[in-house]
Amino acid sequence: MNEERQTVKCPVCSREMEVGSQVAKLYGAVRSAPRATSAYEGKDYYFDSKACKKEFDESPEQFIKK
Ligand SMILES: [Zn+2]
């Protein structure tokens, strides 16, 4: 079995998290797994906490670097 891992950064606080881990998906409570996601302009963003998602949702443009 191949387990693909991918690292993403929370756009609000720049904390790194791991996505794509089957273990993280199954157990959900694994340290450093994203706690919330948000889709904006066709792209998915991952957050380490619901507080960060809330900040992002209020003003996404502030956190997206173009
Ligand atoms: Zn964050």
PDB file of the backbone (N, CA, C, O) and the ligand in Angstrom, with CONECT records:
HET     ZN  A 101       1
ATOM      1  N   MET A   1       0.830  -1.206   0.000  1.00  0.00           N
ATOM      2  CA  MET A   1       0.000   0.000   0.000  1.00  0.00           C
ATOM      3  C   MET A   1       0.865   1.256   0.000  1.00  0.00           C
ATOM      4  O   MET A   1       1.771   1.404   0.821  1.00  0.00           O
ATOM      5  N   ASN A   2       0.583   2.118  -0.893  1.00  0.00           N
ATOM      6  CA  ASN A   2       1.291   3.395  -0.910  1.00  0.00           C
ATOM      7  C   ASN A   2       0.528   4.426  -0.097  1.00  0.00           C
ATOM      8  O   ASN A   2      -0.691   4.556  -0.212  1.00  0.00           O
ATOM      9  N   GLU A   3       1.250   5.136   0.706  1.00  0.00           N
ATOM     10  CA  GLU A   3       0.611   6.202   1.471  1.00  0.00           C
ATOM     11  C   GLU A   3       1.240   7.522   1.062  1.00  0.00           C
ATOM     12  O   GLU A   3       2.388   7.817   1.394  1.00  0.00           O
ATOM     13  N   GLU A   4       0.472   8.295   0.345  1.00  0.00           N
ATOM     14  CA  GLU A   4       1.007   9.573  -0.109  1.00  0.00           C
ATOM     15  C   GLU A   4       0.825  10.624   0.961  1.00  0.00           C
ATOM     16  O   GLU A   4      -0.242  10.764   1.559  1.00  0.00           O
ATOM     17  N   ARG A   5       1.889  11.353   1.183  1.00  0.00           N
ATOM     18  CA  ARG A   5       1.810  12.412   2.188  1.00  0.00           C
ATOM     19  C   ARG A   5       2.121  13.744   1.543  1.00  0.00           C
ATOM     20  O   ARG A   5       2.957  13.849   0.646  1.00  0.00           O
ATOM     21  N   GLN A   6       1.444  14.729   2.012  1.00  0.00           N
ATOM     22  CA  GLN A   6       1.601  16.060   1.446  1.00  0.00           C
ATOM     23  C   GLN A   6       1.566  17.046   2.598  1.00  0.00           C
ATOM     24  O   GLN A   6       0.763  16.925   3.524  1.00  0.00           O
ATOM     25  N   THR A   7       2.445  18.010   2.519  1.00  0.00           N
ATOM     26  CA  THR A   7       2.481  19.008   3.583  1.00  0.00           C
ATOM     27  C   THR A   7       1.849  20.305   3.084  1.00  0.00           C
ATOM     28  O   THR A   7       2.151  20.779   1.989  1.00  0.00           O
ATOM     29  N   VAL A   8       0.985  20.856   3.890  1.00  0.00           N
ATOM     30  CA  VAL A   8       0.361  22.136   3.541  1.00  0.00           C
ATOM     31  C   VAL A   8       0.561  23.106   4.689  1.00  0.00           C
ATOM     32  O   VAL A   8       0.826  22.707   5.823  1.00  0.00           O
ATOM     33  N   LYS A   9       0.429  24.381   4.376  1.00  0.00           N
ATOM     34  CA  LYS A   9       0.563  25.408   5.403  1.00  0.00           C
ATOM     35  C   LYS A   9      -0.779  26.077   5.631  1.00  0.00           C
ATOM     36  O   LYS A   9      -1.515  26.371   4.689  1.00  0.00           O
ATOM     37  N   CYS A  10      -1.075  26.307   6.875  1.00  0.00           N
ATOM     38  CA  CYS A  10      -2.245  27.110   7.192  1.00  0.00           C
ATOM     39  C   CYS A  10      -1.992  28.534   6.682  1.00  0.00           C
ATOM     40  O   CYS A  10      -1.013  29.162   7.086  1.00  0.00           O
ATOM     41  N   PRO A  11      -2.868  29.057   5.793  1.00  0.00           N
ATOM     42  CA  PRO A  11      -2.617  30.392   5.232  1.00  0.00           C
ATOM     43  C   PRO A  11      -2.738  31.511   6.267  1.00  0.00           C
ATOM     44  O   PRO A  11      -2.279  32.628   6.027  1.00  0.00           O
ATOM     45  N   VAL A  12      -3.337  31.226   7.389  1.00  0.00           N
ATOM     46  CA  VAL A  12      -3.537  32.270   8.400  1.00  0.00           C
ATOM     47  C   VAL A  12      -2.326  32.383   9.323  1.00  0.00           C
ATOM     48  O   VAL A  12      -1.823  33.483   9.548  1.00  0.00           O
ATOM     49  N   CYS A  13      -1.852  31.252   9.861  1.00  0.00           N
ATOM     50  CA  CYS A  13      -0.771  31.328  10.843  1.00  0.00           C
ATOM     51  C   CYS A  13       0.501  30.621  10.386  1.00  0.00           C
ATOM     52  O   CYS A  13       1.480  30.572  11.130  1.00  0.00           O
ATOM     53  N   SER A  14       0.496  30.062   9.149  1.00  0.00           N
ATOM     54  CA  SER A  14       1.693  29.447   8.545  1.00  0.00           C
ATOM     55  C   SER A  14       2.156  28.164   9.223  1.00  0.00           C
ATOM     56  O   SER A  14       3.280  27.719   8.990  1.00  0.00           O
ATOM     57  N   ARG A  15       1.325  27.569  10.045  1.00  0.00           N
ATOM     58  CA  ARG A  15       1.684  26.307  10.661  1.00  0.00           C
ATOM     59  C   ARG A  15       1.587  25.176   9.624  1.00  0.00           C
ATOM     60  O   ARG A  15       0.648  25.139   8.829  1.00  0.00           O
ATOM     61  N   GLU A  16       2.549  24.267   9.639  1.00  0.00           N
ATOM     62  CA  GLU A  16       2.540  23.172   8.676  1.00  0.00           C
ATOM     63  C   GLU A  16       1.717  21.990   9.175  1.00  0.00           C
ATOM     64  O   GLU A  16       1.710  21.659  10.361  1.00  0.00           O
ATOM     65  N   MET A  17       1.020  21.364   8.216  1.00  0.00           N
ATOM     66  CA  MET A  17       0.205  20.197   8.537  1.00  0.00           C
ATOM     67  C   MET A  17       0.411  19.136   7.471  1.00  0.00           C
ATOM     68  O   MET A  17       0.912  19.411   6.381  1.00  0.00           O
ATOM     69  N   GLU A  18       0.015  17.929   7.807  1.00  0.00           N
ATOM     70  CA  GLU A  18       0.158  16.832   6.877  1.00  0.00           C
ATOM     71  C   GLU A  18      -1.232  16.388   6.405  1.00  0.00           C
ATOM     72  O   GLU A  18      -2.127  16.143   7.215  1.00  0.00           O
ATOM     73  N   VAL A  19      -1.394  16.291   5.091  1.00  0.00           N
ATOM     74  CA  VAL A  19      -2.656  15.778   4.551  1.00  0.00           C
ATOM     75  C   VAL A  19      -2.377  14.562   3.685  1.00  0.00           C
ATOM     76  O   VAL A  19      -1.231  14.311   3.311  1.00  0.00           O
ATOM     77  N   GLY A  20      -3.413  13.811   3.368  1.00  0.00           N
ATOM     78  CA  GLY A  20      -3.267  12.655   2.494  1.00  0.00           C
ATOM     79  C   GLY A  20      -2.871  11.390   3.231  1.00  0.00           C
ATOM     80  O   GLY A  20      -2.733  10.335   2.612  1.00  0.00           O
ATOM     81  N   SER A  21      -2.688  11.473   4.518  1.00  0.00           N
ATOM     82  CA  SER A  21      -2.362  10.293   5.300  1.00  0.00           C
ATOM     83  C   SER A  21      -3.628   9.516   5.628  1.00  0.00           C
ATOM     84  O   SER A  21      -4.569  10.069   6.195  1.00  0.00           O
ATOM     85  N   GLN A  22      -3.653   8.244   5.275  1.00  0.00           N
ATOM     86  CA  GLN A  22      -4.830   7.433   5.567  1.00  0.00           C
ATOM     87  C   GLN A  22      -5.066   7.346   7.068  1.00  0.00           C
ATOM     88  O   GLN A  22      -6.207   7.331   7.530  1.00  0.00           O
ATOM     89  N   VAL A  23      -3.986   7.289   7.813  1.00  0.00           N
ATOM     90  CA  VAL A  23      -4.115   7.210   9.265  1.00  0.00           C
ATOM     91  C   VAL A  23      -4.802   8.452   9.800  1.00  0.00           C
ATOM     92  O   VAL A  23      -5.693   8.364  10.646  1.00  0.00           O
ATOM     93  N   ALA A  24      -4.382   9.619   9.301  1.00  0.00           N
ATOM     94  CA  ALA A  24      -4.975  10.868   9.757  1.00  0.00           C
ATOM     95  C   ALA A  24      -6.454  10.915   9.410  1.00  0.00           C
ATOM     96  O   ALA A  24      -7.270  11.413  10.185  1.00  0.00           O
ATOM     97  N   LYS A  25      -6.799  10.378   8.209  1.00  0.00           N
ATOM     98  CA  LYS A  25      -8.205  10.396   7.802  1.00  0.00           C
ATOM     99  C   LYS A  25      -9.037   9.483   8.687  1.00  0.00           C
ATOM    100  O   LYS A  25     -10.165   9.810   9.053  1.00  0.00           O
ATOM    101  N   LEU A  26      -8.466   8.334   9.024  1.00  0.00           N
ATOM    102  CA  LEU A  26      -9.224   7.360   9.809  1.00  0.00           C
ATOM    103  C   LEU A  26      -9.437   7.826  11.232  1.00  0.00           C
ATOM    104  O   LEU A  26     -10.529   7.689  11.783  1.00  0.00           O
ATOM    105  N   TYR A  27      -8.405   8.371  11.821  1.00  0.00           N
ATOM    106  CA  TYR A  27      -8.495   8.679  13.240  1.00  0.00           C
ATOM    107  C   TYR A  27      -8.784  10.146  13.525  1.00  0.00           C
ATOM    108  O   TYR A  27      -9.256  10.497  14.606  1.00  0.00           O
ATOM    109  N   GLY A  28      -8.495  11.000  12.545  1.00  0.00           N
ATOM    110  CA  GLY A  28      -8.925  12.390  12.646  1.00  0.00           C
ATOM    111  C   GLY A  28      -8.245  13.226  13.718  1.00  0.00           C
ATOM    112  O   GLY A  28      -8.154  14.447  13.595  1.00  0.00           O
ATOM    113  N   ALA A  29      -7.774  12.577  14.753  1.00  0.00           N
ATOM    114  CA  ALA A  29      -7.235  13.332  15.879  1.00  0.00           C
ATOM    115  C   ALA A  29      -5.710  13.336  15.886  1.00  0.00           C
ATOM    116  O   ALA A  29      -5.087  13.708  16.880  1.00  0.00           O
ATOM    117  N   VAL A  30      -5.119  12.921  14.776  1.00  0.00           N
ATOM    118  CA  VAL A  30      -3.666  12.873  14.698  1.00  0.00           C
ATOM    119  C   VAL A  30      -3.096  14.288  14.764  1.00  0.00           C
ATOM    120  O   VAL A  30      -3.605  15.208  14.125  1.00  0.00           O
ATOM    121  N   ARG A  31      -2.062  14.440  15.527  1.00  0.00           N
ATOM    122  CA  ARG A  31      -1.423  15.735  15.666  1.00  0.00           C
ATOM    123  C   ARG A  31      -0.969  16.239  14.301  1.00  0.00           C
ATOM    124  O   ARG A  31      -0.454  15.464  13.496  1.00  0.00           O
ATOM    125  N   SER A  32      -1.147  17.480  14.042  1.00  0.00           N
ATOM    126  CA  SER A  32      -0.714  18.157  12.827  1.00  0.00           C
ATOM    127  C   SER A  32      -1.556  17.831  11.603  1.00  0.00           C
ATOM    128  O   SER A  32      -1.170  18.170  10.484  1.00  0.00           O
ATOM    129  N   ALA A  33      -2.702  17.176  11.793  1.00  0.00           N
ATOM    130  CA  ALA A  33      -3.629  17.006  10.680  1.00  0.00           C
ATOM    131  C   ALA A  33      -4.566  18.208  10.646  1.00  0.00           C
ATOM    132  O   ALA A  33      -4.911  18.748  11.697  1.00  0.00           O
ATOM    133  N   PRO A  34      -4.988  18.637   9.444  1.00  0.00           N
ATOM    134  CA  PRO A  34      -5.875  19.799   9.354  1.00  0.00           C
ATOM    135  C   PRO A  34      -7.191  19.575  10.099  1.00  0.00           C
ATOM    136  O   PRO A  34      -7.739  18.473  10.080  1.00  0.00           O
ATOM    137  N   ARG A  35      -7.684  20.601  10.742  1.00  0.00           N
ATOM    138  CA  ARG A  35      -8.941  20.495  11.484  1.00  0.00           C
ATOM    139  C   ARG A  35     -10.103  21.074  10.701  1.00  0.00           C
ATOM    140  O   ARG A  35     -11.265  20.829  11.025  1.00  0.00           O
ATOM    141  N   ALA A  36      -9.784  21.848   9.664  1.00  0.00           N
ATOM    142  CA  ALA A  36     -10.853  22.482   8.904  1.00  0.00           C
ATOM    143  C   ALA A  36     -10.352  22.780   7.496  1.00  0.00           C
ATOM    144  O   ALA A  36      -9.157  22.985   7.284  1.00  0.00           O
ATOM    145  N   THR A  37     -11.271  22.802   6.540  1.00  0.00           N
ATOM    146  CA  THR A  37     -10.909  23.152   5.169  1.00  0.00           C
ATOM    147  C   THR A  37     -11.889  24.186   4.648  1.00  0.00           C
ATOM    148  O   THR A  37     -13.009  24.311   5.143  1.00  0.00           O
ATOM    149  N   SER A  38     -11.455  24.915   3.653  1.00  0.00           N
ATOM    150  CA  SER A  38     -12.321  25.886   3.024  1.00  0.00           C
ATOM    151  C   SER A  38     -11.970  25.959   1.540  1.00  0.00           C
ATOM    152  O   SER A  38     -10.796  25.928   1.174  1.00  0.00           O
ATOM    153  N   ALA A  39     -12.986  26.055   0.694  1.00  0.00           N
ATOM    154  CA  ALA A  39     -12.737  26.188  -0.740  1.00  0.00           C
ATOM    155  C   ALA A  39     -12.958  27.637  -1.137  1.00  0.00           C
ATOM    156  O   ALA A  39     -13.982  28.239  -0.815  1.00  0.00           O
ATOM    157  N   TYR A  40     -11.973  28.184  -1.844  1.00  0.00           N
ATOM    158  CA  TYR A  40     -12.084  29.570  -2.287  1.00  0.00           C
ATOM    159  C   TYR A  40     -11.547  29.676  -3.694  1.00  0.00           C
ATOM    160  O   TYR A  40     -10.407  29.292  -3.954  1.00  0.00           O
ATOM    161  N   GLU A  41     -12.352  30.192  -4.608  1.00  0.00           N
ATOM    162  CA  GLU A  41     -11.984  30.332  -6.016  1.00  0.00           C
ATOM    163  C   GLU A  41     -11.419  29.033  -6.590  1.00  0.00           C
ATOM    164  O   GLU A  41     -10.407  29.035  -7.292  1.00  0.00           O
ATOM    165  N   GLY A  42     -12.093  27.926  -6.278  1.00  0.00           N
ATOM    166  CA  GLY A  42     -11.739  26.642  -6.869  1.00  0.00           C
ATOM    167  C   GLY A  42     -10.551  25.944  -6.241  1.00  0.00           C
ATOM    168  O   GLY A  42     -10.131  24.888  -6.713  1.00  0.00           O
ATOM    169  N   LYS A  43     -10.004  26.520  -5.186  1.00  0.00           N
ATOM    170  CA  LYS A  43      -8.848  25.922  -4.533  1.00  0.00           C
ATOM    171  C   LYS A  43      -9.212  25.567  -3.096  1.00  0.00           C
ATOM    172  O   LYS A  43      -9.985  26.270  -2.445  1.00  0.00           O
ATOM    173  N   ASP A  44      -8.638  24.460  -2.613  1.00  0.00           N
ATOM    174  CA  ASP A  44      -8.894  24.058  -1.236  1.00  0.00           C
ATOM    175  C   ASP A  44      -7.801  24.579  -0.321  1.00  0.00           C
ATOM    176  O   ASP A  44      -6.613  24.498  -0.635  1.00  0.00           O
ATOM    177  N   TYR A  45      -8.219  25.108   0.803  1.00  0.00           N
ATOM    178  CA  TYR A  45      -7.263  25.582   1.807  1.00  0.00           C
ATOM    179  C   TYR A  45      -7.473  24.805   3.090  1.00  0.00           C
ATOM    180  O   TYR A  45      -8.599  24.473   3.460  1.00  0.00           O
ATOM    181  N   TYR A  46      -6.367  24.521   3.763  1.00  0.00           N
ATOM    182  CA  TYR A  46      -6.428  23.727   4.983  1.00  0.00           C
ATOM    183  C   TYR A  46      -6.029  24.583   6.177  1.00  0.00           C
ATOM    184  O   TYR A  46      -5.152  25.443   6.097  1.00  0.00           O
ATOM    185  N   PHE A  47      -6.705  24.313   7.283  1.00  0.00           N
ATOM    186  CA  PHE A  47      -6.446  25.104   8.493  1.00  0.00           C
ATOM    187  C   PHE A  47      -6.188  24.190   9.678  1.00  0.00           C
ATOM    188  O   PHE A  47      -6.741  23.094   9.771  1.00  0.00           O
ATOM    189  N   ASP A  48      -5.349  24.653  10.572  1.00  0.00           N
ATOM    190  CA  ASP A  48      -5.029  23.856  11.745  1.00  0.00           C
ATOM    191  C   ASP A  48      -6.064  24.024  12.846  1.00  0.00           C
ATOM    192  O   ASP A  48      -6.070  23.269  13.819  1.00  0.00           O
ATOM    193  N   SER A  49      -6.936  25.007  12.695  1.00  0.00           N
ATOM    194  CA  SER A  49      -7.976  25.198  13.701  1.00  0.00           C
ATOM    195  C   SER A  49      -9.176  25.879  13.071  1.00  0.00           C
ATOM    196  O   SER A  49      -9.064  26.523  12.027  1.00  0.00           O
ATOM    197  N   LYS A  50     -10.321  25.732  13.712  1.00  0.00           N
ATOM    198  CA  LYS A  50     -11.525  26.377  13.191  1.00  0.00           C
ATOM    199  C   LYS A  50     -11.441  27.894  13.310  1.00  0.00           C
ATOM    200  O   LYS A  50     -12.061  28.621  12.534  1.00  0.00           O
ATOM    201  N   ALA A  51     -10.681  28.358  14.272  1.00  0.00           N
ATOM    202  CA  ALA A  51     -10.500  29.802  14.425  1.00  0.00           C
ATOM    203  C   ALA A  51      -9.806  30.388  13.208  1.00  0.00           C
ATOM    204  O   ALA A  51     -10.155  31.472  12.741  1.00  0.00           O
ATOM    205  N   CYS A  52      -8.795  29.641  12.686  1.00  0.00           N
ATOM    206  CA  CYS A  52      -8.087  30.118  11.498  1.00  0.00           C
ATOM    207  C   CYS A  52      -9.013  30.102  10.284  1.00  0.00           C
ATOM    208  O   CYS A  52      -8.975  31.023   9.468  1.00  0.00           O
ATOM    209  N   LYS A  53      -9.836  29.078  10.157  1.00  0.00           N
ATOM    210  CA  LYS A  53     -10.783  29.019   9.041  1.00  0.00           C
ATOM    211  C   LYS A  53     -11.748  30.200   9.096  1.00  0.00           C
ATOM    212  O   LYS A  53     -12.082  30.788   8.068  1.00  0.00           O
ATOM    213  N   LYS A  54     -12.183  30.534  10.284  1.00  0.00           N
ATOM    214  CA  LYS A  54     -13.127  31.645  10.447  1.00  0.00           C
ATOM    215  C   LYS A  54     -12.488  32.949   9.994  1.00  0.00           C
ATOM    216  O   LYS A  54     -13.112  33.746   9.294  1.00  0.00           O
ATOM    217  N   GLU A  55     -11.237  33.159  10.400  1.00  0.00           N
ATOM    218  CA  GLU A  55     -10.534  34.374   9.974  1.00  0.00           C
ATOM    219  C   GLU A  55     -10.384  34.424   8.467  1.00  0.00           C
ATOM    220  O   GLU A  55     -10.563  35.471   7.845  1.00  0.00           O
ATOM    221  N   PHE A  56     -10.050  33.268   7.880  1.00  0.00           N
ATOM    222  CA  PHE A  56      -9.873  33.194   6.431  1.00  0.00           C
ATOM    223  C   PHE A  56     -11.187  33.474   5.711  1.00  0.00           C
ATOM    224  O   PHE A  56     -11.225  34.240   4.748  1.00  0.00           O
ATOM    225  N   ASP A  57     -12.255  32.853   6.181  1.00  0.00           N
ATOM    226  CA  ASP A  57     -13.557  33.012   5.532  1.00  0.00           C
ATOM    227  C   ASP A  57     -14.050  34.456   5.561  1.00  0.00           C
ATOM    228  O   ASP A  57     -14.792  34.890   4.678  1.00  0.00           O
ATOM    229  N   GLU A  58     -13.634  35.182   6.572  1.00  0.00           N
ATOM    230  CA  GLU A  58     -14.078  36.568   6.680  1.00  0.00           C
ATOM    231  C   GLU A  58     -13.393  37.482   5.673  1.00  0.00           C
ATOM    232  O   GLU A  58     -14.001  38.419   5.155  1.00  0.00           O
ATOM    233  N   SER A  59     -12.122  37.199   5.400  1.00  0.00           N
ATOM    234  CA  SER A  59     -11.419  38.005   4.397  1.00  0.00           C
ATOM    235  C   SER A  59     -10.323  37.176   3.727  1.00  0.00           C
ATOM    236  O   SER A  59      -9.140  37.346   4.022  1.00  0.00           O
ATOM    237  N   PRO A  60     -10.727  36.272   2.818  1.00  0.00           N
ATOM    238  CA  PRO A  60      -9.778  35.348   2.191  1.00  0.00           C
ATOM    239  C   PRO A  60      -8.632  36.062   1.476  1.00  0.00           C
ATOM    240  O   PRO A  60      -7.493  35.595   1.516  1.00  0.00           O
ATOM    241  N   GLU A  61      -8.918  37.175   0.831  1.00  0.00           N
ATOM    242  CA  GLU A  61      -7.901  37.839   0.022  1.00  0.00           C
ATOM    243  C   GLU A  61      -6.706  38.292   0.848  1.00  0.00           C
ATOM    244  O   GLU A  61      -5.587  38.402   0.347  1.00  0.00           O
ATOM    245  N   GLN A  62      -6.965  38.548   2.111  1.00  0.00           N
ATOM    246  CA  GLN A  62      -5.909  39.000   3.002  1.00  0.00           C
ATOM    247  C   GLN A  62      -4.831  37.927   3.198  1.00  0.00           C
ATOM    248  O   GLN A  62      -3.677  38.241   3.489  1.00  0.00           O
ATOM    249  N   PHE A  63      -5.224  36.651   3.035  1.00  0.00           N
ATOM    250  CA  PHE A  63      -4.312  35.560   3.349  1.00  0.00           C
ATOM    251  C   PHE A  63      -3.752  34.856   2.120  1.00  0.00           C
ATOM    252  O   PHE A  63      -2.892  33.984   2.242  1.00  0.00           O
ATOM    253  N   ILE A  64      -4.225  35.221   0.958  1.00  0.00           N
ATOM    254  CA  ILE A  64      -3.760  34.572  -0.270  1.00  0.00           C
ATOM    255  C   ILE A  64      -2.706  35.419  -0.930  1.00  0.00           C
ATOM    256  O   ILE A  64      -2.934  36.580  -1.268  1.00  0.00           O
ATOM    257  N   LYS A  65      -1.545  34.818  -1.107  1.00  0.00           N
ATOM    258  CA  LYS A  65      -0.483  35.536  -1.800  1.00  0.00           C
ATOM    259  C   LYS A  65      -0.533  35.200  -3.269  1.00  0.00           C
ATOM    260  O   LYS A  65      -0.569  34.030  -3.650  1.00  0.00           O
ATOM    261  N   LYS A  66      -0.536  36.224  -4.090  1.00  0.00           N
ATOM    262  CA  LYS A  66      -0.661  35.986  -5.526  1.00  0.00           C
ATOM    263  C   LYS A  66       0.685  36.125  -6.230  1.00  0.00           C
ATOM    264  O   LYS A  66       0.766  35.958  -7.447  1.00  0.00           O
TER     265      LYS A  66
HETATM  266 ZN    ZN A 101      -3.674  28.429  11.473  1.00  0.00          ZN2+
END
